[in-house]
Amino acid sequence: MSAPAHLGCATGLSSTHVLQTHVRARYDDFLTDLAELVSIDCGSWNADGVNRAADLCADRLTSLGFTVTRTPARADDGRPLGDIVVARRRGDLPHGRRILLLAHLDTVYDDGTAAARPLRIVDGIAYGPGVTDDKGGLLAGITAAAAISDTGRHPYAELVFLLTPDEEISSDAGRPTIEALAVEADYALCLEAARENGDLVQARKGIADLHLTVSGRAAHSGIEPERGANAALTAAHLITGLQGLNGQWPGVTVNVGVVQAGSRTNVVCAEARLELEVRATTTDEMEAALAAVESLAAHPVVPGTSVTIHRPAAWPPMAPTDEVAGMVAQARQIAAELGFDVTAVATGGAADANLASLHVPVLDGLGPIGGGDHSPAEWLDLTSVVPRTTLLAALITHLGTG
């Protein structure tokens, strides 16, 4: 049961500690919902599973007075994805600020993982598929909204939730909605987990995925190898050149992760394929690195070979700004009131926050503390749920009032 709406007046507690009381009162509901979400297989390609997770979240948000809309999504190749969920709630301040909360419903795990690894709690740590990426975070967002509602006030112009179904496979379907809602918002808060040491995230590298196809000419390797053009050899030189781009710009990393070439040892290789990613801290660095990749591809070493480039996915860098620094300062002040310190850092991973940051200041890592993402060891620190969710709720109210 939630604490009384006017608890602050009765006890003299600050508004932040009133929110903390309400968050604490809803902790058991958080844990119940976490167990249910972790029991659902909702890998990105399991549309039914993602929609089962969406059902739970939509029900919770509707009960809090949000208007929920769901849009079926499909991948570029036509395969069905789960729904894009948007939930809106008008606040008490028409001239306040519009806050966008970002989370995702999908995980990286195969079907059957939820049954094999149901929620397990050991010494205050919860383990299970998606427990921190991003089920703990999206439930923290719902719990924060509930705690705010329990105070009897909604100090913002509008609070908007966006739950995407495809973050783990680049958010191609979710991207138009992310950007459209970011344009409308004054601030965005991303509900990915805090770093393992509790840090928030104020900057993320951009990522460009690249597929390079090397076309050559087949020939019999014993009788007339001179008639061939070895795509594998060009690919080998490309790998050396691409990996050599590391260190040329301070914030850039390049990794060739997949190499495929040839079919038989007695055939001069006619085709090779490289898959790589480029990560960069700034847009200028990303553009410089991509130009370097294109230059390498335009000058294949082996005569008779050619290289084509395809970009299946890209995320822009999420760069720190003065507005984001102000959000960090506000978060630190709230955390200090709650009795802990928090800082914000840059990370190499990308998220939906990258896409929103094109249009609105974004602070990320506002879920509870967790780690081991994308692995059987994925964990969530349950002792962090109340303080971190209170931080989120208080930050929404402070930013919402403008």
N, C-alpha and C positions, 0 to 999 in steps of 0.2 A: 504494500500500500504506500502511496506517495505521501510525502510530508505535506502539512497544510500549506495552502497558497500564501498565507501571510505570516509564515514562520519568521521571516526577517524582522517584522515589526514586533513580534512577540518576544523574541530573544535578543535582539540587537545584533544579530549576525550580519556580516556584510553580504552583498548580493552574490558574491562569488561563493561564499560558504553556504548560502541558502541553496544555490545550484548544486553544490557538493552533496548536501543532504538529500536532495531529490534524486541525484544520480545514484547515490548509495542505496536509496529505497528501491531503485529499479534494477539493482545488480542481479538479483535472482532471475528476473525476466531476461536479462542479457545472457546469462549462462544457459538458460533453457533454450533460447533461440539459437545460441551458438551451437549447442549440441545438435539441434535439428538441422541447421545449415550444413554442418560438417558431415552429417549423415547423407547428404545429397551429392551424387556424382554430377558435377556441373562443369566439366571440361568445356572449353570454348566450342567444340563441335557437337556437344550434346545439348541440342536446343531444348529438349524436354526437361532435362535436368536444370539448365539455366532458368527456365521458366518456372520450375518448382521453387527455386530460390527467390525468383521475382515475386511469386505469389505471396510468400511469407512477408517479404519486405513491403509489398504493396498493401497487404492487410494491416500491418503495423502503422504505416504512414496514413492510411485512410482513417484509422481509429484516432489519429492525432489531429484530424481536421484538414489533412492535405487532400488536394484534388489530384488524382493519379491518372496519367495517361500512359498507354503502352503501345509501342509501335513494333511490329514484327520486323526483324532485320535479316538480310541475306548477305553472304560473302560475295566477292566479285565474281566467283565462278558459279553463283546461283545456289550454293548450298545454304540451307536454312540455319540461322543462328537464333539465339534467344531474343526476347523483346528488349527494346530500349525503353527504360522506365523513367518517366519524368514526373515528379511530385512537387506541387506548389502549395504554399500557404501564405496568404496575405497576413501582414503583421499589423501592429497598432500605429505605426508611424508612416503615414503616406509620404512624408519627406525624408524618411530614413534611407537606409541603404539596402540594396538587394544582394543577398549572400547566396552564392552557388556552392553546394557541396558535391564533390565528385567521388564516386566509388565504382567498383566493378563487381559483377556477379559471377564471372567465369573464373576457372582455375586452369592449371596446366595438367591436371591429373587424368589418367585414363579411367574408363568405366570399371567399376569393381574396387577402386581404391577406397571409397568411403566405407564399404562393408569390411574391407581388410584392415582398415585403420580408423575405427570410430573414435570419437573424442575420448581422450584419456587425460586425466589430471594427476600430476605427480608433484607434490611439494609446491603447489601454487602455480605450476606451469601447465598449460593446456597444449596437447599435441593432437594433430589431425590435419587432413588435407584441406588447405585453404584457410586454416585457423587464423593466420595472420595476413594472408594475401588472397582475398581482402575481406574475409567474412567478419573478423574482429573489428576492422575499421568501419565497414558499412553499418554494423550494429552499434558501434560507438556513436555514429552520426544520428541514428534513429533514437538512441537513448538520450543523447544531448538535446535533440528536439523535444523529446518527452519531458525532460527535466525543465526546459524553458517553459513549456506549456503548463507544467505543474505549479509554476510561480503565479499563474494567472495573468501574465503579461507576455506579449510577443514584440519585443523592442527592435523591430526592423520593418522595412517596407515590404519585403517578401523574402521567404526562405525557400530555396529551390534545390531539390535533390535530383541528381542525374546518376542513374545506375546503368552502366554499359554492359553489353553481353560479350564483348570481344577484345577487351584490353590486352589479354595475353597473346593475341595474334594480330596486334598492331592497331586495333580500333578503327579499321577502315570503314566499317559500317557506322560506328558511333561518332566518328569525327565530325560530320556536318552538324549533328545535334550539340556536341561539345562546343564547337565554335559559335554556333548560333546563340546558345545560352550564355556563353562567356561574354559575347558582345552586349547582352542585356545587363550583365551583373556589374556590381561595383567592386566586389572582392570574390575570390574563389578559394575554397579550402579543400585540399585533397586528403582523403581519408586512408591513404596508404599508411602502413604501420610506421611508428617512430623507429629510428635506427636502433640497433641492439643496445647502444649506450644511452638511448633516450633522446638523441638529437632529432630536431625537426629538419626539414629539407627546404632550403631556400633557392636551390639551383639544381638543375639536372642537365646532363649532356644531351645534345641532339644525336639522333642515330639515323644513318642511311644504310639500308640493306641493298646490296648490289649483287646481281647475277651477271657474270661475264661468260659469254659463249665464244669459244675460239673455233673457227672453221678452217679446216685444212684440206688436204687432198689425199685420198687413200691410194696405196700402191702395194705391190708385193714386196715385202721387206728383204727378200733374198735375191729375187731375179732383177727387179728394177726399182730399187728404193729411190733413185734419183727422180723418178716421176711423181713421187709423193711430196707432200708438204706437212710436216709433223706438227699437228696442233698441240700435242703434249709438250713438245719442246718449247713452243711459244708460251704455253701456260706456265711452264717451270720458270722461265725468265720473268713472266708477269708476277708470279708469286714473290720472287726475290725483290722485284721493284716495288710491289705493293707493300710488303712488310718493311721495306726500307723507308717508307713514308713516316713510320713511327719516329718521333723525336724531332720532326721538322717544324712542328708547331706545338707550343706548350700544352694545349688542351686537346690534342688530337691523338686518337689511337686507331690503328687499322689492323684488322684480323681476318686473314683468309681461313675460314673454318671448314669449308667443304671443297674437295678436289675430286673430279671425276674425269677419266680420259680413257679412250681406246676400248677395243673389244677383244683383240687377239694379238699374240706376240708376233705373228708373221704378217701383220698388216700395219703399214705406216698409219699412225693415228690421224683420223680425219676430223675428229671433234673432241674438244675438252670443255669442261665447265668448272667455273670457280664461283663459290658463294662467299661473300665477305661482308663485313660491316665496317662502317666508318663512324666513330663517335667524336664529337667536338663540343667544346664549351661555348663557343660563340658562332653566330651565323657566318661571320667573315672567315673564321677558321674552317668551318664546314665547306664553304664554297671553294676555298683555296685547295683543300684536300680532294674534293670531288673533281676539280679541274685537273689536278695532278693525276688522278686515276684515269680520266679521259685522255690525257696526253700519253700515258703509258699504253692504253688500249689502241690509240691511233697509230702507234709505231711498233707493230709486232716484229720480233727479231727474225723469225723464219720467213723467207720469201714465199709468197703463195698462201699465207695464212691471213686471216682477218679476225677482228674482235668486235662483238656487239655487246652493248650494256643495257640491262633492264633493271629498273628500280622498283621492286615490289612493295616497298614500304619505307616511310621516312617519318621521323619525329623532329620538330624544330628544337633547338636548345631552349631551355627554360633558364633565362639569365636573371641574376639578382638585380633588383632595381631599388630606388629610394623608397617607393611605396611598399615593396616587400620588406625592406629594412624596418619600416614603421610597423608593419604587422608583426615582425619578429620581436621588436621592442615591446609591443603590447602583450604578446604571448609571454615574454620573460617576466613582465610585471605581474601578470596573473599567476604564473607559476610560483613566483616568490611569495605571493599572498597565500598560496596553498602549501608552501613549505619546501619547495624543491627548485632547483635551478635547471634551466633548459637553454640550449644554444641551437643554432641552425647552421647547417653545413651544405656543401655541394656533393652530389653523388653522380656516379657514372650511369646509373640506370634511367630508363625513360618510363613515363607513365602518361595517363590522360592529362595530368597537370601540364605536360609539355604543350599539348594542343591548346589548352585553355589559355596558357600564358601569352599566346599571340595577341590576345585581346583584353586581358584583365590581370591585375596582380594576383599571384597565386602563392600560397604557403602550403607546403606538403608535409607529410609525416605526422598528421594529427590523429592517427589511430593510436591504440595502445602499443606498448613496446613489444616487439616480436622479432623473429629471425628464422633462419633456415629455410627461406622461401624456396619453393620449387623442389623440395627434397623430402624424403621420409622423416627427417628430423625437424620439420617445420614446427615452430612453437610460438606461444603467446603467453606473456607474463600477466597472469590474472590480477596480481597485486597492483598493476599499473592501470587497470580498467577505470576505477573510480577517479583517481587524480587526473588521468589524461582525458577522460570524457568530460570531467568538470572544466578542464582547461579549454576544451573545444567549445563547450556550451557558453562559457564566459566570453570567449573570443568572439563568438557569433553575436552575443548581445552588445559587446563593446563596439565591434565594427558596424553592427546594424544601426546603432544610434547615430553614427557619423561623428 
